[in-house]
Amino acid sequence: MLSHEPNQAGQAAQTPSLLTLDHSATEQFVHRLGWPTYRAQQILRWLYQGRVREVDQMTDLSKAERALLNDKTTVGRSRQCRVLQADDGTSKFLIGLDDGLTVETVLIPDGRRLTLCLSTQVGCTLDCSFCLTGAMGLKRNLKAHEIVDQALTVQDRLEPGHTLSSVVLMGMGEPLANLDAVSDAVTRLTNQRWGLGISAHRITLSTAGLASRLNEVAALGVNLAVSLNASTQEQRAMLMPAVNRLFPLKTLLDACRAYPLPPRRRLTFEYVLLGEVNDQEADARRLVKLLAGIRCKVNLIPFNPFPGSAYQRPTNGSALRFQTILKQAGVDTFIRKSKGRDVLGACGQLGDLPGLLTPQPPSRALTPAEAGC
């Protein structure tokens, strides 16, 4: 599934890069060069569909045009990437940014499917107590090209014939706290003419519950997942204090009920099961009442421990009992498999913990069996 790509020497960091430009800015750039407008789409296709790293790889431009581009700009792809390989085939990518920070993204195999989990911030502005990323605090928002470059970097390492099945914006960070960049990134991910061409139906945006911005997700055409994790206001205040102060449980659920769901689509509610905290049968019954009247499904996520956490993983029995209560009430409910736990790549485990992991860059491509494809 993955193959190793050596680093290449780049131009000066201060040179403006093509990848930072959206469609409109790319058109303006080629106009300043005195080129026709169609050159913008040529360049964008090379960036996102050709995944070039050097201007000289844009072979439908003349040598003189490539020389001019080389003089004026760079491509702007990330040059640093380490891959941590989990025993279950999950791959965690540590991608270096221009300012020395690192962003993490995860590729998850499941049978013949490949799901890519993208980050939208370095760290997180929220303080959910069961999430390692929240313990980092917010380093900064990612720019649109830094979000999309995660997908390009992973695609560079896929073996021929292997493609992404779905994309989830639920890695490091809160997507709705960086909505402008996320919206731009979704455009680049979904555009069929020059972008990556991923259907919006195959992209899910996961939020901790910034209720005032939910309707803006609808305009993107992607699926919406809401991280609920509590069956009472008091529980949610303890587990997710920052977002719950802004948008209490009732406010969030009212916004979910008002969300303009397209026909045949459902909201997803994510519920992290914390052993002996929110995994009791009473919690499940309260959750059924909270979700009444909302066209939805529920993903139960058994807590993935990380160093320093005060919580514990629920027993299999408690998770199954919780699921049964919801299903018997008519709520489609799934227990999500934990993937990548041994490299801190599972849900809630992304974050900066120096010394806990020893990265080993891959020296070979994964076999189809390892990739689950």
C-alpha positions in Angstrom: 0.0 0.0 0.0 2.8 2.4 0.9 6.1 3.1 -0.7 9.0 5.2 0.6 9.8 8.5 -1.2 13.1 10.2 -0.4 13.3 13.9 0.4 14.2 16.2 -2.4 16.0 19.5 -2.2 13.6 22.5 -2.4 13.9 26.2 -3.2 14.1 29.0 -0.7 11.4 28.8 2.0 10.4 32.4 1.3 9.5 31.8 -2.3 5.7 31.8 -2.7 4.4 28.4 -3.5 1.7 27.3 -6.0 0.0 25.0 -3.5 -0.9 27.9 -1.2 -3.0 29.5 -4.0 -6.7 28.7 -4.4 -8.4 28.5 -7.9 -9.0 32.3 -8.1 -5.5 33.2 -6.9 -3.9 30.8 -9.4 -5.8 32.5 -12.2 -4.6 35.9 -11.0 -1.0 34.5 -10.8 -1.0 33.3 -14.4 -2.5 36.6 -15.6 0.4 38.4 -13.9 2.7 36.2 -15.9 0.9 37.3 -19.1 -0.5 33.7 -19.7 -4.0 32.7 -20.8 -6.5 31.7 -18.1 -6.5 28.0 -19.1 -2.9 27.8 -17.8 -4.4 28.0 -14.2 -6.3 24.8 -14.6 -3.3 23.1 -16.2 -1.2 24.0 -13.1 -3.9 23.0 -10.7 -4.3 19.6 -12.4 -0.6 19.0 -12.0 -0.7 19.9 -8.3 -3.7 17.8 -7.3 -4.1 15.1 -9.9 -0.5 14.8 -11.0 0.8 15.4 -7.4 4.0 16.9 -8.8 6.7 18.1 -6.5 8.8 20.0 -9.0 7.7 22.6 -11.6 9.8 20.7 -14.2 7.4 17.8 -13.9 4.6 19.9 -15.6 5.5 18.5 -19.0 2.7 20.2 -21.0 4.3 23.6 -20.3 7.2 24.6 -22.5 10.8 24.6 -21.2 10.7 28.4 -21.2 7.4 28.5 -19.3 8.7 26.0 -16.7 11.9 28.1 -16.4 9.8 31.2 -15.7 7.7 29.3 -13.1 10.8 28.0 -11.4 12.1 31.6 -11.2 8.8 32.9 -9.7 7.6 30.1 -7.5 7.8 26.6 -6.0 5.3 23.8 -5.9 5.2 23.9 -2.1 4.8 20.2 -1.1 5.9 19.1 2.4 9.4 17.6 2.3 9.4 15.8 5.6 7.3 12.8 6.4 7.8 9.9 8.8 5.5 6.9 8.8 4.7 4.7 11.9 3.3 1.3 11.0 0.9 -0.4 13.4 0.5 -4.1 13.7 -3.0 -4.0 12.3 -1.9 -2.2 9.0 -2.8 1.3 10.1 -0.3 3.9 9.1 0.3 7.1 11.0 2.0 9.9 9.1 4.0 12.6 10.9 4.3 15.4 8.3 6.7 18.3 8.9 5.4 21.8 8.2 7.4 24.8 7.1 7.5 26.4 10.6 8.9 23.2 12.2 5.6 22.0 13.7 4.3 18.5 12.9 0.8 17.4 11.9 -0.4 13.9 12.1 -2.7 12.0 9.7 -3.8 8.4 9.8 -4.5 5.9 7.0 -6.9 3.1 8.2 -7.4 -0.1 6.2 -10.7 -2.0 6.7 -11.1 -4.9 4.4 -10.9 -3.4 0.9 -11.5 0.1 2.2 -8.9 2.8 2.9 -10.1 5.6 5.2 -7.9 8.7 5.5 -8.2 10.8 8.7 -7.1 14.4 8.1 -6.1 17.0 10.7 -7.2 20.6 10.6 -5.2 22.1 13.4 -1.9 21.5 15.1 -3.2 20.7 18.5 -6.7 21.8 19.4 -8.4 24.8 20.8 -10.7 22.6 22.9 -9.9 20.7 26.1 -11.9 17.4 25.9 -10.5 15.5 28.8 -10.4 12.1 27.0 -8.4 13.3 24.0 -4.6 13.6 23.8 -4.7 16.3 21.1 -6.6 18.6 23.5 -3.8 18.2 26.1 -1.4 19.8 23.6 -3.4 23.0 23.4 -3.7 24.8 20.1 -0.4 25.5 18.3 -2.0 26.9 15.2 -4.7 26.4 12.5 -3.6 24.6 9.4 -3.9 26.4 6.1 -6.0 24.8 3.3 -3.0 23.6 1.4 -1.6 22.0 4.5 -4.8 20.0 5.0 -4.9 18.8 1.4 -1.1 18.1 1.3 -1.8 15.4 3.9 -3.9 13.6 1.4 -1.4 14.2 -1.4 1.4 12.8 0.8 -0.5 9.7 1.6 -1.5 9.2 -2.0 2.1 9.4 -3.0 2.8 6.3 -1.0 -0.1 4.2 -2.1 0.7 1.3 -4.4 -0.7 1.5 -8.0 -4.3 0.5 -8.1 -5.0 1.5 -4.4 -7.2 4.5 -3.9 -8.8 6.2 -0.9 -12.4 5.0 -0.1 -13.3 7.9 2.2 -11.9 10.9 4.0 -12.7 12.1 7.5 -11.8 15.5 8.9 -11.4 14.3 12.5 -7.7 14.0 13.2 -6.0 16.7 15.2 -8.1 19.8 15.9 -11.7 21.0 15.6 -12.6 21.6 12.0 -15.3 24.2 12.7 -12.8 26.3 14.5 -10.9 26.6 11.2 -13.8 26.7 8.9 -12.5 29.0 6.1 -9.4 26.8 5.5 -11.5 23.6 5.8 -14.0 24.9 3.3 -11.2 25.7 0.8 -9.6 22.3 1.5 -12.9 20.6 0.8 -13.1 22.4 -2.6 -9.7 21.2 -3.5 -10.5 17.6 -2.4 -13.7 17.4 -4.3 -13.2 19.4 -7.5 -13.6 17.1 -10.5 -11.9 19.2 -13.1 -8.6 19.9 -11.4 -8.8 18.7 -7.8 -8.6 15.3 -6.2 -12.1 14.4 -7.4 -13.2 12.8 -4.1 -17.0 12.8 -3.9 -18.4 15.0 -1.1 -20.6 12.0 -0.1 -17.3 10.2 0.8 -16.1 13.0 3.1 -17.2 13.3 6.7 -16.5 16.4 8.9 -16.5 15.6 12.6 -17.1 18.4 15.2 -17.1 18.5 19.0 -20.3 20.5 18.7 -19.8 24.1 17.6 -23.6 24.4 17.1 -23.6 27.9 15.5 -21.6 26.7 12.5 -23.4 23.4 11.7 -25.4 24.9 8.9 -22.2 26.0 7.2 -21.2 22.4 6.9 -24.4 21.7 5.0 -23.2 24.1 2.2 -20.1 21.9 1.7 -22.2 18.9 0.9 -20.1 16.6 3.1 -21.4 14.3 5.9 -21.6 15.6 9.4 -20.6 13.7 12.5 -21.2 15.2 16.0 -19.1 14.1 18.9 -21.6 13.8 21.8 -19.9 11.6 24.4 -22.4 12.4 27.2 -26.0 11.7 28.2 -26.4 14.6 30.6 -25.4 18.3 30.7 -23.3 17.6 33.8 -21.4 14.7 32.1 -20.7 16.8 29.0 -19.5 19.7 31.2 -17.0 17.4 32.8 -15.8 15.6 29.7 -15.9 18.5 27.2 -15.8 21.7 29.3 -14.8 24.3 26.7 -17.3 23.4 24.0 -20.1 22.7 26.5 -19.7 26.2 28.0 -20.3 27.7 24.5 -22.9 25.3 23.4 -24.7 23.3 26.1 -26.1 19.9 25.3 -29.7 21.2 24.6 -28.4 24.0 22.3 -26.3 21.4 20.4 -29.2 19.0 20.0 -31.6 21.7 18.9 -29.1 22.7 16.2 -28.9 19.0 15.1 -32.7 18.8 14.8 -32.7 21.9 12.7 -29.8 20.7 10.5 -30.9 20.6 6.8 -30.3 17.0 6.1 -30.5 16.0 2.4 -32.9 13.1 1.6 -31.5 9.6 2.4 -28.7 11.1 4.5 -28.3 10.9 8.3 -26.3 12.7 11.0 -23.7 10.6 12.8 -23.3 10.9 16.5 -20.0 9.8 18.0 -19.9 8.6 21.5 -16.6 7.8 23.2 -17.3 5.1 25.8 -15.3 5.7 29.0 -15.2 2.8 31.4 -17.6 3.3 34.4 -18.0 7.0 33.4 -20.5 7.2 30.6 -21.0 3.6 29.6 -23.8 2.5 31.9 -27.2 1.2 30.9 -28.8 4.4 32.3 -26.6 6.4 30.0 -27.7 4.4 27.0 -31.4 4.9 27.9 -30.9 8.7 28.3 -29.1 8.8 25.0 -32.1 7.2 23.3 -34.3 10.0 24.6 -31.9 12.7 23.6 -31.8 11.5 20.0 -35.5 11.0 19.6 -36.7 12.5 16.3 -33.3 13.0 14.7 -32.5 10.9 11.6 -29.2 9.5 12.7 -26.9 6.7 13.5 -24.5 6.3 16.5 -20.9 5.2 16.4 -19.7 3.9 19.8 -15.9 4.4 20.3 -14.4 2.5 23.1 -11.8 4.8 24.8 -8.3 4.4 23.5 -5.9 5.0 26.4 -2.8 7.2 26.2 -0.1 7.9 28.8 -1.3 10.2 31.6 -5.0 9.7 31.0 -7.3 9.1 34.0 -9.8 7.1 32.0 -10.0 3.4 31.2 -11.3 1.5 28.3 -14.8 0.0 28.8 -15.3 -3.8 28.9 -16.6 -5.5 25.8 -19.7 -6.5 27.8 -20.6 -2.9 28.7 -20.0 -1.7 25.1 -22.3 -4.5 23.8 -25.0 -3.8 26.4 -24.9 -0.1 25.5 -25.2 -0.9 21.8 -28.1 -3.4 22.4 -30.2 -0.8 24.3 -29.8 1.7 21.4 -30.6 -0.8 18.7 -33.6 -2.1 20.5 -34.9 1.4 20.6 -34.5 1.6 16.8 -31.2 3.6 16.7 -28.7 2.2 14.2 -25.6 1.8 16.4 -22.1 0.5 15.6 -19.1 -0.2 17.7 -16.1 1.2 15.9 -13.0 -1.0 15.8 -9.9 0.6 17.3 -7.1 0.8 14.8 -3.5 1.9 15.2 -3.4 1.9 19.0 0.2 0.7 19.2 1.4 3.8 17.4 -1.0 6.2 19.1 -2.9 6.4 15.9 -6.4 5.6 17.1 -9.2 8.0 17.9 -8.2 10.5 20.6 -4.6 9.4 20.5 -3.1 11.9 18.1 -0.7 14.4 19.8 2.8 15.5 20.5 4.4 13.1 23.0 8.2 13.1 22.3 10.0 10.0 23.2 7.0 7.7 23.5 7.4 6.4 19.9 10.4 5.5 17.9 9.6 6.4 14.3 11.0 4.1 11.6 10.7 5.2 8.0 9.3 2.4 5.9 11.9 0.7 3.7 9.5 -1.2 1.6 6.0 -1.1 0.2 3.2 -2.9 2.1 1.8 -6.0 0.5 -1.9 -6.1 -0.4 -2.5 -8.4 2.6 -1.0 -5.8 4.9 -3.0 -3.1 3.4 -6.2 -5.0 3.7 -6.9 -4.4 0.0 
